[in-house]
């Protein structure tokens, strides 16, 4: 078998066999196939595309290119959640504890962030002493004991995907449904989950900017999961503005704590109940989404969710007092309001610009080597559809550097569009994709 023939076959629009896809992934992972041939192959895929079976085979070849986490020693159906990313997306910190409190094992492998704000691991390190470094035996033991553990992703998880993504990034081949879907799903499947709930974002702050593309990506990922025997559901959710109000690590953790105490933002609470309901159904802890929502709502109101977060933090070396008193978390030197110079209704908030403003403050990483400042970030006060008076604060900046604060202030003001006419609030949940098909809401 030769890589040249595989490239030519896909270039001509033909369907690749499972063996040809395995040959390509295995050879590239081992360094036997050069970048220039893989670049040509990726461009052929970009233009000629892959069908459902080819995409599933590509995914599994990447899964098998490295370590596969064996979670069989964990009791129950392991349900994982993945978000395609957004601004202020602190869902895991709320969702994990309430789903675990309902009895569904949450064995979460998370990474560090690159971009707007930190990843789940960075946020959790706002709890003094919290560590995701643990042997797999302790990880499994914690999930069996507490129903939840959050560990760092192993370096050898789907290594073929890491190599391919780096090449796609510099060859203008990132934006292809099969390549995107297989990249995401290879890591989820290699992480050992029995079932997967996907939060596919759509809008200005999402990877997929338009709704149709988001539904297509969701369907491609659900098709992969179904093809390889994983129960998979995708929920398409709005990201035309930040989720909740907080953007920044310790700020987002505080918002998650508020939400677990029943005092969180309406959209964050609704999203966690929606995603969590599907996780409970897939985990056989509820007959349907309606029953599951009732269970999760009771878990929040009874305080079981916040207690589960305390258990998680303490089990992984963190100080549980931070959950009771979030003001113990890192605090910045500068806290200053951003005030608007006109009255009207908020028509648009460029979510990406809010995220970039948080990045300027130091809440995220521009490169993998960048250091994150856990204390800085932004809390917005006005969202799409809200009325704002001239001179009223639309956001508060948390900073440790005055020049960065001034730059972020300008970016936040430019992110907002104010109009005279009343604006309808955005719909959070756009639809659901299952193996049965697409349902738009």
Secondary structure, 3 states (H helix, E strand, C coil): CCHHHHHHHHHCCCCCCHHHHHHHHHHHHCCCCCHHHHHHHHHHHHHHCCCHHHHHHHHHHHHCCCECCCCCCCCCCCEEEEECCCCCCCHHHHHHHHHHHCCCCEEEEECCCCECCCCHHHHHCCCCCCCCCCCHHHHHHHHHHHCEEEEECCCCECHHHHHHHHHHHHCCCCCCHHHHHHHHHHHHHHCCCCEEEEEEEECCCCCCCCHHHHHHHHHHHHHHHHHCCCEEEEEEEECCCCCCCEECHHHHHHHHHHHHCCCCCHHHHHHHHHHHHHHHHHCCCCCCHHHHHHHHHHHHHHCHHHHHHHHHHHHCCCCCHHHHCHHHCCCCCEEEEEECCCCEEEEEECHHHHHHHHHHHCCCECCCCCCCCCCCEEEECCCCCCEECCCCEEEEEEECCHHHHHHHHHHHHHHEEEECCCCCCCCCEEEEEECCEEEEC
